[in-house]
Amino acid sequence: MLDLGGPPRPWPPALVRRFGAAHDRALARADCWSTPPAQGDPELLERLAELFGAPPERTVVTGGVRQFAGSWAGRTRTALVERPGFADIGPVLAGASEVGALAWEDLPGAARGHQEPVTVWVTSPYRNPDGRSLDAAGRLALAELAAEGHQVVVNQVYRWFAPLEEPPDGCWGVTSLAKLCGGGSRLGWATLPDPSAALPTLRAAGPATTWQRAWAGFLDRSALTSLVRSCVEPTLEARRLFTERLGELLGWEFTGGGMSLLLSWRGATEERVLAELAGLDLAVGPGSAFDAPPGSVRLAFSGVDAREAVRAADRVARLAARTAGALAPAR
């Protein structure tokens, strides 16, 4: 079975040992179980500034994007989230807000249809599942919403797969190490539009002091370079070879980038598409997990190497040939 469901790539053994040593050093400190400062441990904030350009005065450490969303819930009475997108975000925000899911193009008009500020949540660059990124017009539209008083959050969790870009003017940025280091890393940060924008609930969203210090002691430019080479570059190469092979075989064209893409089978149920691909020994993700249209499946490339990506493309091409053109890249 070729796994296109998106498991994280394993770390090189040297990095595993390096992290273990950093964690041991953090535990050996007398104040290792002290409550972390509300904005985050100063050592970690300094490291985030050094490596990722996160301004310390405008950065709040969180446990990840879901944890940020949980702390954010209720900041506005209405939240508008992207469709497709990570389907867990809507229910998290719905704990304290009325939530609507819309295509990117429909978000500005919907936000302006409310008489009070709303939350607008999008993911860029290379959002999961379709690999789409905001273009210049989309960035401008979000900046205009922020200037009008709406609370715009840009989830940049896939930033590791794209050239660095700042959130649009006036927008919050939120990211984590999950797509670089693995979903269990449970460390992220939010960048505020200005230092006064943080709420007390957001300032309490960070992980334990020891965990923050372990990451601060582990991360440097050499560790980051190793993670990118081991976990990011092979994923990008696998996606590239997969899409190029299907272009050769079927003439398919894919937009976007990053670690994932979306296929859609017109007229079929999601269950059928999953079963047909499983019959070809391909494991993929259900489109419903990303609020994608019926008959959609998400393919992610962090679980295959270059040769396996080409084999996977050959199997998808065989299935597409049987569907008389109904199976194709989602648009």
VEXLO-106374 format. One line per 10 residues: number of its first residue (from 1); for each residue x negated, y, z of N, C-alpha, C. Coordinates in nm, 2 decimals. Layout:
BEGIN
NUM) X:Y:Z:X:Y:Z:X:Y:Z  ...
END
This chain:
BEGIN
1) -0.08:-0.12:0.00:0.00:0.00:0.00:-0.09:0.12:0.00  -0.07:0.21:-0.10:-0.14:0.34:-0.10:-0.05:0.44:-0.02  -0.11:0.50:0.08:-0.03:0.59:0.17:-0.04:0.73:0.12  0.07:0.78:0.06:0.08:0.92:0.03:0.18:0.99:0.12  0.18:0.93:0.24:0.27:0.99:0.35:0.20:1.10:0.42  0.07:1.12:0.41:0.00:1.23:0.47:-0.08:1.20:0.60  -0.13:1.08:0.63:-0.21:1.06:0.75:-0.33:1.14:0.75  -0.38:1.18:0.87:-0.50:1.26:0.87:-0.63:1.18:0.83  -0.72:1.24:0.77:-0.85:1.17:0.75:-0.93:1.16:0.88  -1.00:1.05:0.89:-1.09:1.03:1.01:-1.20:1.12:1.01
11) -1.25:1.16:1.13:-1.37:1.25:1.14:-1.49:1.16:1.12  -1.60:1.22:1.08:-1.73:1.15:1.08:-1.77:1.12:1.22  -1.84:1.01:1.25:-1.88:0.98:1.38:-1.96:1.08:1.45  -2.04:1.16:1.38:-2.12:1.26:1.45:-2.03:1.37:1.50  -1.92:1.40:1.44:-1.83:1.50:1.49:-1.75:1.45:1.61  -1.72:1.33:1.61:-1.65:1.27:1.72:-1.74:1.28:1.85  -1.87:1.24:1.83:-1.96:1.25:1.94:-1.98:1.40:1.99  -1.98:1.49:1.89:-2.00:1.63:1.93:-1.88:1.68:2.01  -1.76:1.64:1.97:-1.64:1.69:2.04:-1.64:1.63:2.18  -1.68:1.50:2.19:-1.68:1.44:2.32:-1.78:1.51:2.42
21) -1.89:1.55:2.37:-1.99:1.63:2.45:-1.93:1.76:2.49  -1.86:1.83:2.40:-1.80:1.96:2.43:-1.69:1.94:2.54  -1.62:1.84:2.52:-1.51:1.81:2.62:-1.57:1.78:2.76  -1.68:1.71:2.76:-1.75:1.68:2.89:-1.80:1.80:2.96  -1.86:1.89:2.88:-1.91:2.02:2.93:-1.80:2.10:2.99  -1.68:2.10:2.92:-1.57:2.18:2.97:-1.52:2.12:3.10  -1.51:1.99:3.11:-1.46:1.93:3.23:-1.56:1.95:3.35  -1.69:1.97:3.32:-1.79:1.98:3.43:-1.78:2.12:3.50  -1.71:2.21:3.44:-1.71:2.34:3.50:-1.61:2.35:3.62  -1.65:2.42:3.72:-1.58:2.42:3.85:-1.43:2.47:3.83
31) -1.41:2.56:3.74:-1.28:2.61:3.72:-1.20:2.55:3.60  -1.24:2.43:3.57:-1.18:2.36:3.45:-1.03:2.35:3.45  -0.97:2.34:3.57:-0.83:2.33:3.58:-0.76:2.46:3.62  -0.83:2.57:3.61:-0.76:2.70:3.64:-0.66:2.73:3.53  -0.56:2.81:3.56:-0.46:2.85:3.46:-0.53:2.94:3.36  -0.51:2.92:3.23:-0.58:3.00:3.13:-0.52:3.14:3.13  -0.59:3.24:3.09:-0.54:3.37:3.07:-0.42:3.37:2.97  -0.33:3.46:2.99:-0.21:3.46:2.91:-0.23:3.46:2.76  -0.33:3.54:2.72:-0.36:3.55:2.58:-0.44:3.44:2.52  -0.51:3.37:2.61:-0.60:3.26:2.57:-0.74:3.27:2.64
41) -0.81:3.16:2.65:-0.94:3.16:2.71:-1.04:3.26:2.63  -1.11:3.35:2.70:-1.19:3.44:2.63:-1.30:3.38:2.54  -1.35:3.26:2.58:-1.45:3.19:2.49:-1.39:3.15:2.36  -1.27:3.10:2.37:-1.20:3.05:2.25:-1.16:3.17:2.16  -1.11:3.28:2.22:-1.08:3.39:2.14:-1.20:3.45:2.07  -1.31:3.45:2.14:-1.44:3.49:2.07:-1.47:3.40:1.96  -1.46:3.27:1.97:-1.49:3.18:1.86:-1.39:3.19:1.75  -1.26:3.21:1.77:-1.17:3.24:1.67:-1.20:3.36:1.59  -1.25:3.46:1.66:-1.28:3.59:1.59:-1.41:3.56:1.50  -1.51:3.49:1.56:-1.63:3.47:1.48:-1.61:3.39:1.36
51) -1.53:3.28:1.37:-1.51:3.18:1.26:-1.40:3.22:1.16  -1.29:3.28:1.21:-1.17:3.29:1.13:-1.13:3.44:1.12  -1.20:3.53:1.18:-1.16:3.67:1.17:-1.04:3.71:1.25  -1.00:3.63:1.35:-0.88:3.66:1.43:-0.92:3.77:1.53  -0.86:3.89:1.52:-0.89:4.00:1.61:-0.86:3.97:1.75  -0.95:3.96:1.84:-0.92:3.92:1.98:-0.80:4.00:2.04  -0.80:4.13:2.01:-0.69:4.21:2.07:-0.55:4.19:2.01  -0.55:4.11:1.90:-0.42:4.08:1.84:-0.40:3.93:1.82  -0.47:3.85:1.90:-0.46:3.71:1.89:-0.41:3.64:2.02  -0.31:3.55:2.01:-0.26:3.48:2.12:-0.28:3.33:2.09
61) -0.34:3.25:2.18:-0.36:3.11:2.16:-0.23:3.04:2.19  -0.20:2.94:2.11:-0.08:2.86:2.12:-0.12:2.71:2.11  -0.02:2.63:2.14:-0.04:2.48:2.13:-0.02:2.43:1.99  0.02:2.52:1.89:0.04:2.48:1.76:0.16:2.56:1.70  0.20:2.53:1.58:0.31:2.60:1.52:0.44:2.57:1.58  0.47:2.45:1.61:0.60:2.41:1.68:0.61:2.48:1.81  0.50:2.48:1.89:0.50:2.55:2.02:0.53:2.70:2.00  0.46:2.76:1.90:0.49:2.90:1.88:0.64:2.92:1.85  0.69:2.84:1.76:0.83:2.85:1.73:0.92:2.84:1.85  0.89:2.75:1.94:0.97:2.73:2.06:0.96:2.86:2.15
71) 0.85:2.92:2.16:0.83:3.04:2.23:0.90:3.16:2.16  0.90:3.15:2.03:0.96:3.26:1.95:1.12:3.26:1.96  1.17:3.14:1.97:1.32:3.12:1.96:1.39:3.22:2.05  1.49:3.30:2.00:1.56:3.39:2.08:1.51:3.54:2.07  1.39:3.55:2.00:1.34:3.69:1.98:1.44:3.77:1.90  1.51:3.71:1.81:1.62:3.78:1.74:1.74:3.68:1.74  1.85:3.74:1.73:1.97:3.66:1.73:1.99:3.57:1.61  1.93:3.61:1.50:1.94:3.54:1.37:1.80:3.51:1.32  1.78:3.39:1.27:1.65:3.35:1.21:1.68:3.29:1.07  1.61:3.34:0.97:1.62:3.29:0.83:1.49:3.21:0.80
81) 1.51:3.09:0.77:1.39:3.00:0.74:1.39:2.96:0.59  1.27:2.93:0.54:1.26:2.89:0.40:1.32:2.75:0.38  1.36:2.73:0.25:1.40:2.60:0.20:1.35:2.59:0.06  1.27:2.48:0.04:1.23:2.37:0.13:1.12:2.42:0.23  1.10:2.35:0.33:1.00:2.38:0.43:1.00:2.28:0.54  0.92:2.29:0.64:0.92:2.19:0.74:1.05:2.19:0.82  1.13:2.09:0.81:1.26:2.09:0.86:1.27:2.10:1.01  1.17:2.07:1.09:1.17:2.08:1.23:1.19:2.23:1.28  1.14:2.32:1.20:1.14:2.46:1.25:1.28:2.52:1.27  1.37:2.49:1.18:1.50:2.54:1.20:1.57:2.49:1.33
91) 1.57:2.36:1.36:1.62:2.32:1.49:1.55:2.38:1.61  1.42:2.40:1.60:1.35:2.46:1.72:1.40:2.60:1.74  1.41:2.68:1.63:1.46:2.81:1.65:1.61:2.82:1.68  1.68:2.72:1.64:1.82:2.72:1.67:1.86:2.70:1.82  1.76:2.67:1.90:1.78:2.66:2.04:1.82:2.79:2.10  1.79:2.90:2.03:1.83:3.03:2.09:1.87:3.13:1.98  1.88:3.09:1.86:1.92:3.18:1.75:2.01:3.11:1.65  2.08:3.19:1.58:2.16:3.13:1.47:2.07:3.12:1.35  2.06:3.01:1.28:1.96:2.98:1.18:2.02:2.96:1.05  1.97:3.02:0.94:2.01:2.99:0.80:1.88:2.95:0.72
101) 1.90:2.86:0.63:1.79:2.82:0.54:1.81:2.86:0.40  1.72:2.93:0.34:1.74:2.99:0.21:1.61:2.97:0.13  1.62:2.98:-0.01:1.50:2.99:-0.09:1.43:3.12:-0.07  1.30:3.12:-0.09:1.22:3.25:-0.07:1.29:3.37:-0.14  1.33:3.35:-0.26:1.38:3.46:-0.33:1.51:3.52:-0.27  1.58:3.44:-0.19:1.71:3.49:-0.13:1.69:3.55:0.01  1.57:3.53:0.06:1.55:3.58:0.20:1.56:3.73:0.22  1.50:3.82:0.13:1.51:3.96:0.16:1.66:4.01:0.16  1.74:3.97:0.06:1.88:4.01:0.05:1.96:3.97:0.17  1.93:3.84:0.22:2.00:3.79:0.33:1.96:3.87:0.46
111) 1.84:3.90:0.47:1.79:3.97:0.59:1.86:4.11:0.59  1.86:4.18:0.48:1.92:4.31:0.48:2.07:4.31:0.49  2.13:4.19:0.48:2.28:4.18:0.50:2.32:4.18:0.65  2.22:4.18:0.74:2.24:4.19:0.88:2.22:4.33:0.93  2.30:4.37:1.03:2.29:4.51:1.08:2.18:4.52:1.18  2.12:4.42:1.23:2.02:4.42:1.33:1.90:4.34:1.27  1.78:4.36:1.33:1.66:4.29:1.28:1.68:4.13:1.30  1.63:4.06:1.20:1.63:3.91:1.20:1.49:3.86:1.19  1.47:3.74:1.23:1.34:3.67:1.20:1.35:3.61:1.06  1.24:3.63:0.99:1.22:3.56:0.86:1.10:3.48:0.87
121) 1.11:3.35:0.84:1.00:3.25:0.85:0.97:3.19:0.72  0.84:3.20:0.68:0.79:3.14:0.55:0.66:3.08:0.58  0.62:2.99:0.49:0.49:2.92:0.50:0.41:2.95:0.37  0.29:3.01:0.38:0.20:3.03:0.27:0.06:3.05:0.33  -0.04:3.01:0.26:-0.04:2.95:0.13:-0.01:2.80:0.13  0.02:2.75:0.01:0.04:2.60:-0.02:0.13:2.54:0.08  0.26:2.59:0.09:0.35:2.53:0.18:0.38:2.39:0.15  0.41:2.32:0.26:0.46:2.18:0.25:0.61:2.19:0.24  0.67:2.12:0.14:0.62:2.01:0.06:0.57:2.04:-0.08  0.60:2.16:-0.14:0.58:2.18:-0.28:0.45:2.25:-0.32
131) 0.37:2.28:-0.22:0.24:2.34:-0.25:0.25:2.49:-0.30  0.36:2.55:-0.28:0.38:2.69:-0.33:0.32:2.79:-0.24  0.27:2.90:-0.30:0.22:3.02:-0.22:0.29:3.14:-0.26  0.29:3.24:-0.17:0.35:3.37:-0.20:0.27:3.44:-0.31  0.34:3.50:-0.41:0.27:3.58:-0.51:0.27:3.73:-0.46  0.22:3.81:-0.54:0.21:3.95:-0.50:0.35:4.01:-0.47  0.45:3.98:-0.55:0.58:4.03:-0.53:0.64:3.98:-0.40  0.62:3.85:-0.38:0.67:3.79:-0.25:0.61:3.85:-0.13  0.48:3.88:-0.14:0.41:3.94:-0.02:0.46:4.08:0.00  0.48:4.15:-0.11:0.53:4.29:-0.10:0.67:4.29:-0.04
141) 0.76:4.20:-0.08:0.89:4.19:-0.03:0.89:4.16:0.12  0.80:4.08:0.17:0.79:4.05:0.32:0.74:4.17:0.39  0.64:4.24:0.34:0.59:4.36:0.40:0.70:4.47:0.41  0.78:4.48:0.31:0.89:4.58:0.31:0.99:4.54:0.42  1.02:4.41:0.44:1.11:4.37:0.54:1.06:4.40:0.68  0.93:4.38:0.70:0.86:4.41:0.82:0.87:4.56:0.85  0.85:4.64:0.75:0.85:4.79:0.77:0.99:4.83:0.80  1.09:4.76:0.77:1.23:4.79:0.80:1.27:4.74:0.94  1.18:4.68:1.01:1.21:4.63:1.14:1.24:4.49:1.16  1.24:4.41:1.06:1.26:4.27:1.07:1.13:4.20:1.12
151) 1.15:4.09:1.18:1.03:4.01:1.24:1.00:3.90:1.14  0.89:3.92:1.07:0.85:3.83:0.96:0.73:3.74:1.01  0.75:3.61:1.01:0.64:3.52:1.05:0.59:3.44:0.93  0.46:3.44:0.91:0.40:3.37:0.80:0.32:3.25:0.86  0.37:3.13:0.84:0.30:3.01:0.89:0.18:2.98:0.79  0.06:2.99:0.84:-0.06:2.97:0.75:-0.13:2.84:0.79  -0.06:2.74:0.83:-0.12:2.62:0.87:-0.20:2.55:0.76  -0.17:2.58:0.64:-0.24:2.52:0.53:-0.35:2.61:0.47  -0.39:2.70:0.55:-0.49:2.80:0.51:-0.62:2.73:0.47  -0.65:2.61:0.53:-0.77:2.54:0.51:-0.79:2.50:0.37
161) -0.68:2.49:0.29:-0.69:2.44:0.15:-0.69:2.55:0.05  -0.70:2.68:0.09:-0.69:2.79:0.00:-0.79:2.90:0.04  -0.82:2.99:-0.05:-0.90:3.11:-0.01:-0.83:3.18:0.10  -0.91:3.24:0.19:-0.86:3.31:0.30:-0.77:3.43:0.26  -0.65:3.45:0.31:-0.57:3.56:0.29:-0.51:3.61:0.42  -0.49:3.74:0.44:-0.43:3.79:0.56:-0.28:3.79:0.54  -0.20:3.78:0.64:-0.05:3.79:0.63:-0.02:3.93:0.56  0.10:3.94:0.50:0.14:4.07:0.45:0.14:4.17:0.56  0.13:4.30:0.52:0.13:4.41:0.62:0.25:4.40:0.71  0.23:4.41:0.84:0.34:4.41:0.94:0.39:4.28:0.98
171) 0.34:4.17:0.92:0.39:4.04:0.95:0.30:3.96:1.05  0.37:3.88:1.13:0.30:3.79:1.22:0.23:3.68:1.13  0.11:3.63:1.18:0.05:3.51:1.12:0.04:3.41:1.23  0.07:3.28:1.19:0.06:3.17:1.29:-0.01:3.06:1.22  -0.10:2.99:1.28:-0.17:2.88:1.22:-0.21:2.78:1.33  -0.27:2.67:1.29:-0.32:2.57:1.39:-0.43:2.49:1.32  -0.50:2.41:1.40:-0.60:2.32:1.35:-0.54:2.19:1.30  -0.41:2.17:1.30:-0.35:2.04:1.27:-0.38:1.99:1.13  -0.38:2.07:1.03:-0.41:2.02:0.90:-0.56:2.02:0.86  -0.64:2.07:0.95:-0.78:2.05:0.94:-0.84:1.94:1.02
181) -0.79:1.93:1.14:-0.85:1.83:1.24:-0.76:1.71:1.27  -0.63:1.73:1.24:-0.53:1.62:1.28:-0.42:1.68:1.36  -0.30:1.62:1.35:-0.18:1.68:1.41:-0.19:1.68:1.56  -0.27:1.59:1.62:-0.28:1.58:1.76:-0.38:1.68:1.82  -0.44:1.77:1.74:-0.53:1.87:1.80:-0.47:1.96:1.89  -0.34:2.00:1.87:-0.26:2.08:1.96:-0.33:2.21:2.00  -0.38:2.28:1.90:-0.44:2.41:1.92:-0.41:2.50:1.80  -0.36:2.61:1.83:-0.33:2.71:1.73:-0.34:2.85:1.78  -0.31:2.95:1.70:-0.31:3.08:1.74:-0.21:3.17:1.65  -0.16:3.27:1.71:-0.08:3.37:1.64:-0.15:3.50:1.64
191) -0.14:3.57:1.52:-0.20:3.70:1.50:-0.09:3.80:1.50  -0.09:3.90:1.59:0.02:4.00:1.60:0.00:4.11:1.50  0.11:4.17:1.45:0.09:4.29:1.37:0.02:4.40:1.44  0.05:4.42:1.58:-0.02:4.52:1.66:-0.03:4.46:1.80  -0.12:4.51:1.88:-0.14:4.45:2.02:-0.01:4.45:2.11  0.08:4.55:2.09:0.19:4.56:2.17:0.31:4.47:2.14  0.29:4.39:2.03:0.40:4.31:1.98:0.43:4.18:2.06  0.34:4.14:2.14:0.35:4.01:2.21:0.46:4.01:2.32  0.53:3.91:2.33:0.63:3.89:2.44:0.57:3.80:2.55  0.61:3.82:2.67:0.56:3.73:2.78:0.57:3.58:2.75
201) 0.68:3.54:2.68:0.69:3.40:2.65:0.59:3.35:2.55  0.55:3.44:2.46:0.44:3.40:2.37:0.31:3.39:2.44  0.29:3.47:2.54:0.16:3.47:2.60:0.14:3.35:2.69  0.24:3.27:2.71:0.23:3.15:2.79:0.24:3.02:2.71  0.21:3.03:2.58:0.22:2.92:2.50:0.10:2.84:2.47  -0.01:2.87:2.54:-0.14:2.81:2.51:-0.16:2.68:2.59  -0.25:2.59:2.54:-0.29:2.47:2.61:-0.38:2.49:2.73  -0.41:2.38:2.80:-0.49:2.39:2.92:-0.63:2.46:2.90  -0.68:2.52:3.00:-0.81:2.58:2.99:-0.92:2.49:2.94  -0.92:2.36:3.00:-1.02:2.27:2.96:-1.02:2.24:2.81
211) -0.90:2.22:2.76:-0.88:2.20:2.61:-0.93:2.31:2.53  -0.89:2.43:2.57:-0.93:2.55:2.49:-1.09:2.56:2.49  -1.15:2.54:2.61:-1.29:2.55:2.62:-1.37:2.44:2.54  -1.30:2.32:2.54:-1.36:2.21:2.46:-1.37:2.25:2.32  -1.27:2.30:2.26:-1.27:2.35:2.12:-1.36:2.46:2.10  -1.37:2.55:2.20:-1.46:2.67:2.18:-1.60:2.62:2.18  -1.63:2.51:2.26:-1.77:2.46:2.26:-1.80:2.37:2.14  -1.70:2.32:2.08:-1.72:2.23:1.96:-1.73:2.30:1.83  -1.64:2.40:1.81:-1.64:2.47:1.68:-1.75:2.57:1.66  -1.82:2.55:1.55:-1.91:2.65:1.50:-1.92:2.63:1.35
221) -2.00:2.71:1.29:-2.00:2.70:1.14:-2.04:2.57:1.08  -2.13:2.50:1.15:-2.17:2.37:1.10:-2.06:2.27:1.12  -1.99:2.27:1.23:-1.88:2.18:1.26:-1.76:2.21:1.16  -1.74:2.34:1.14:-1.63:2.37:1.04:-1.66:2.33:0.90  -1.79:2.34:0.86:-1.83:2.30:0.73:-1.81:2.15:0.71  -1.85:2.07:0.82:-1.84:1.93:0.82:-1.69:1.89:0.81  -1.60:1.95:0.88:-1.46:1.92:0.87:-1.40:1.95:0.74  -1.44:2.06:0.68:-1.39:2.09:0.54:-1.44:1.99:0.44  -1.57:1.95:0.45:-1.62:1.86:0.35:-1.56:1.72:0.37  -1.53:1.68:0.50:-1.48:1.55:0.53:-1.33:1.53:0.51
231) -1.26:1.64:0.54:-1.11:1.63:0.55:-1.04:1.71:0.45  -1.09:1.82:0.41:-1.02:1.91:0.31:-1.06:1.88:0.17  -1.19:1.88:0.14:-1.23:1.87:0.00:-1.19:1.74:-0.06  -1.20:1.62:0.01:-1.15:1.50:-0.05:-1.00:1.50:-0.08  -0.92:1.57:0.00:-0.78:1.58:-0.02:-0.75:1.66:-0.14  -0.81:1.77:-0.16:-0.79:1.86:-0.28:-0.84:1.78:-0.40  -0.94:1.71:-0.39:-0.99:1.63:-0.51:-0.89:1.52:-0.55  -0.83:1.46:-0.45:-0.73:1.35:-0.47:-0.61:1.41:-0.54  -0.56:1.52:-0.49:-0.45:1.59:-0.55:-0.48:1.63:-0.70  -0.59:1.69:-0.72:-0.63:1.73:-0.85:-0.63:1.61:-0.95
241) -0.70:1.50:-0.91:-0.70:1.39:-1.00:-0.57:1.33:-1.03  -0.48:1.32:-0.92:-0.35:1.27:-0.94:-0.27:1.35:-1.04  -0.27:1.48:-1.03:-0.19:1.57:-1.12:-0.25:1.57:-1.26  -0.38:1.56:-1.27:-0.44:1.56:-1.40:-0.41:1.43:-1.47  -0.41:1.32:-1.40:-0.37:1.19:-1.46:-0.23:1.19:-1.51  -0.14:1.24:-1.43:0.00:1.25:-1.48:0.02:1.35:-1.59  -0.06:1.45:-1.60:-0.06:1.54:-1.71:-0.10:1.47:-1.84  -0.21:1.38:-1.83:-0.25:1.30:-1.94:-0.15:1.20:-1.99  -0.09:1.13:-1.89:0.01:1.02:-1.92:0.14:1.07:-1.97  0.19:1.18:-1.90:0.33:1.22:-1.92:0.35:1.36:-1.96
251) 0.24:1.44:-1.97:0.25:1.58:-2.00:0.31:1.67:-1.89  0.31:1.61:-1.77:0.37:1.68:-1.65:0.27:1.80:-1.62  0.33:1.91:-1.57:0.26:2.02:-1.52:0.30:2.05:-1.38  0.21:2.07:-1.29:0.23:2.10:-1.15:0.19:2.24:-1.11  0.28:2.30:-1.04:0.24:2.43:-0.98:0.19:2.42:-0.84  0.14:2.52:-0.78:0.10:2.52:-0.64:-0.03:2.45:-0.62  -0.06:2.41:-0.50:-0.18:2.34:-0.46:-0.18:2.29:-0.32  -0.30:2.27:-0.26:-0.30:2.23:-0.13:-0.30:2.08:-0.12  -0.24:2.02:-0.01:-0.24:1.88:0.01:-0.12:1.80:-0.03  -0.02:1.87:-0.08:0.11:1.80:-0.11:0.17:1.85:-0.24
261) 0.27:1.77:-0.28:0.36:1.81:-0.39:0.49:1.74:-0.38  0.59:1.78:-0.46:0.72:1.74:-0.45:0.77:1.68:-0.58  0.82:1.55:-0.58:0.88:1.49:-0.69:1.03:1.48:-0.67  1.11:1.49:-0.78:1.25:1.49:-0.77:1.31:1.40:-0.88  1.40:1.31:-0.84:1.46:1.22:-0.94:1.61:1.26:-0.95  1.64:1.32:-1.06:1.77:1.37:-1.09:1.88:1.26:-1.09  1.98:1.28:-1.00:2.09:1.18:-0.99:2.06:1.07:-0.90  1.95:1.05:-0.84:1.91:0.94:-0.75:1.92:0.99:-0.60  1.94:0.90:-0.51:1.94:0.93:-0.37:1.79:0.92:-0.33  1.76:0.99:-0.22:1.63:0.98:-0.16:1.59:0.84:-0.12
271) 1.69:0.76:-0.07:1.66:0.63:-0.03:1.62:0.54:-0.15  1.68:0.57:-0.27:1.64:0.49:-0.38:1.50:0.53:-0.43  1.47:0.66:-0.43:1.34:0.70:-0.47:1.23:0.64:-0.38  1.26:0.64:-0.25:1.16:0.58:-0.16:1.14:0.44:-0.18  1.26:0.37:-0.20:1.25:0.22:-0.22:1.18:0.19:-0.35  1.20:0.26:-0.46:1.14:0.23:-0.59:0.99:0.25:-0.58  0.95:0.36:-0.51:0.80:0.38:-0.49:0.74:0.28:-0.40  0.81:0.24:-0.30:0.76:0.13:-0.21:0.75:0.00:-0.28  0.83:-0.02:-0.38:0.82:-0.14:-0.46:0.69:-0.14:-0.55  0.64:-0.02:-0.57:0.51:-0.01:-0.64:0.39:0.01:-0.54
281) 0.42:-0.02:-0.41:0.32:-0.02:-0.31:0.27:0.13:-0.29  0.37:0.22:-0.29:0.34:0.36:-0.27:0.42:0.41:-0.15  0.36:0.45:-0.04:0.43:0.51:0.07:0.43:0.66:0.06  0.55:0.72:0.06:0.56:0.87:0.05:0.65:0.92:0.16  0.66:1.05:0.17:0.75:1.12:0.27:0.88:1.15:0.21  0.99:1.14:0.30:1.12:1.17:0.25:1.14:1.32:0.23  1.20:1.36:0.13:1.22:1.51:0.10:1.31:1.57:0.21  1.40:1.49:0.27:1.49:1.55:0.37:1.41:1.60:0.49  1.29:1.55:0.52:1.21:1.60:0.63:1.16:1.74:0.60  1.18:1.79:0.48:1.14:1.92:0.44:1.25:2.00:0.38
291) 1.38:1.96:0.41:1.49:2.03:0.36:1.49:2.05:0.21  1.44:1.95:0.14:1.43:1.95:-0.01:1.55:1.90:-0.07  1.58:1.92:-0.20:1.70:1.88:-0.27:1.71:1.73:-0.26  1.83:1.68:-0.27:1.86:1.53:-0.28:1.78:1.47:-0.39  1.73:1.35:-0.36:1.65:1.27:-0.46:1.50:1.32:-0.46  1.46:1.39:-0.36:1.32:1.44:-0.36:1.23:1.36:-0.27  1.11:1.35:-0.30:1.01:1.29:-0.21:0.88:1.38:-0.20  0.82:1.38:-0.09:0.69:1.45:-0.07:0.57:1.36:-0.08  0.47:1.39:-0.16:0.35:1.32:-0.17:0.24:1.41:-0.11  0.16:1.35:-0.02:0.05:1.42:0.04:-0.08:1.33:0.02
301) -0.19:1.40:0.01:-0.31:1.33:-0.04:-0.42:1.31:0.06  -0.39:1.33:0.19:-0.50:1.32:0.29:-0.53:1.17:0.33  -0.45:1.08:0.27:-0.47:0.94:0.31:-0.53:0.86:0.19  -0.57:0.92:0.08:-0.62:0.84:-0.03:-0.75:0.91:-0.08  -0.83:0.82:-0.14:-0.96:0.88:-0.20:-0.93:0.90:-0.35  -1.03:0.94:-0.42:-1.02:0.98:-0.56:-0.97:0.86:-0.65  -1.03:0.75:-0.63:-0.99:0.63:-0.71:-0.84:0.59:-0.68  -0.81:0.59:-0.56:-0.67:0.56:-0.52:-0.57:0.66:-0.57  -0.61:0.79:-0.58:-0.52:0.89:-0.63:-0.48:0.86:-0.78  -0.58:0.82:-0.86:-0.56:0.79:-1.00:-0.47:0.66:-1.01
311) -0.49:0.56:-0.92:-0.41:0.44:-0.92:-0.26:0.48:-0.89  -0.25:0.57:-0.79:-0.11:0.61:-0.75:-0.05:0.68:-0.87  -0.12:0.76:-0.94:-0.06:0.83:-1.06:-0.02:0.73:-1.16  -0.09:0.63:-1.19:-0.05:0.53:-1.29:0.08:0.46:-1.25  0.10:0.44:-1.12:0.22:0.37:-1.07:0.34:0.47:-1.08  0.32:0.59:-1.05:0.43:0.69:-1.06:0.46:0.70:-1.21  0.37:0.70:-1.30:0.39:0.71:-1.44:0.48:0.59:-1.49  0.45:0.47:-1.44:0.53:0.36:-1.47:0.68:0.37:-1.43  0.70:0.43:-1.31:0.83:0.45:-1.26:0.90:0.56:-1.34  0.83:0.66:-1.37:0.89:0.77:-1.45:0.93:0.72:-1.59
321) 0.85:0.63:-1.65:0.89:0.58:-1.78:1.02:0.50:-1.77  1.05:0.44:-1.66:1.18:0.37:-1.64:1.30:0.46:-1.62  1.27:0.58:-1.58:1.39:0.67:-1.55:1.43:0.76:-1.66  1.37:0.74:-1.78:1.41:0.82:-1.90:1.40:0.97:-1.87  1.30:1.01:-1.80:1.28:1.16:-1.78:1.35:1.21:-1.65  1.42:1.13:-1.58:1.49:1.18:-1.46:1.39:1.21:-1.35  1.28:1.14:-1.34:1.18:1.16:-1.23:1.08:1.26:-1.29  1.06:1.37:-1.21:0.97:1.48:-1.26:0.92:1.56:-1.14  0.82:1.65:-1.16:0.79:1.74:-1.06:0.90:1.83:-1.02  0.93:1.86:-0.89:1.03:1.95:-0.85:1.00:2.09:-0.89
331) 1.10:2.17:-0.93:1.08:2.31:-0.97:1.16:2.40:-0.88
END
